[in-house]
Amino acid sequence: MKVNTNLVLKVLYILSWIIFVGICVEAGGYLTNAVFAIVNPSIVKYLWHEVDLSALLKYSPEHFFTLVLTISIVAILKAYLFYLIIAILSTRKLNLSQPFNREVGRFISKLSYVPFMIGLFSWCGVEYTTWLVQQGVTIPDVQYLSLGGADVWLFMSVTLFVIAQIFKRGIELQTENELTV
């Protein structure tokens, strides 16, 4: 059985939707749990994914909300990344017969900045939790907080930026060739 590009793009579109919904639920969960923490601080240890931040809330509500905000921003940026992917796959701007077009170039360029922001906020969150642990606060590992992997996100950002520059040059060459013919 031969797998064609259209089938792969349809499968990726469906997977992107599934991941997008999951990440939106995660981001909403963190924000909702922060609100529940204001109303009833005693339930913090039973909140999202069994991540117990009750020691941090007892230590300082400001630090608790700063960390939850950082985690939420990372989750929201991940959701935005998949929103961009869904947007390009759902529109007719992705022309496989002429892949080097301005719309795809803008998409890849925009796509390269989102992982950079995810990596930046993840790194800041890891550094912040490290500082809090040095202050004597018990905090779960950064992997459980969905803050791990900042280096991978930054690497992905650089890779996408290089691809965006290649696409930009491809668009210039394609436009030049269309004008010459």
Secondary structure, DSSP 8 states (H G I E B T S, - for coil): ----HHHHHHHHHHHHHHHHHHHHHHHHHHHHHHHHHHH-GGGGGGSGGG---HHHHHH-HHHHHHHHHHHHHHHHHHHHHHHHHHHHHHSTT--TTS---HHHHHHHHHHHHHHHHHHHHHHHHHHHHHHHHHTT-----TTTTT---HHHHHHHHHHHHHHHHHHHHHHHHHHHHHHH-
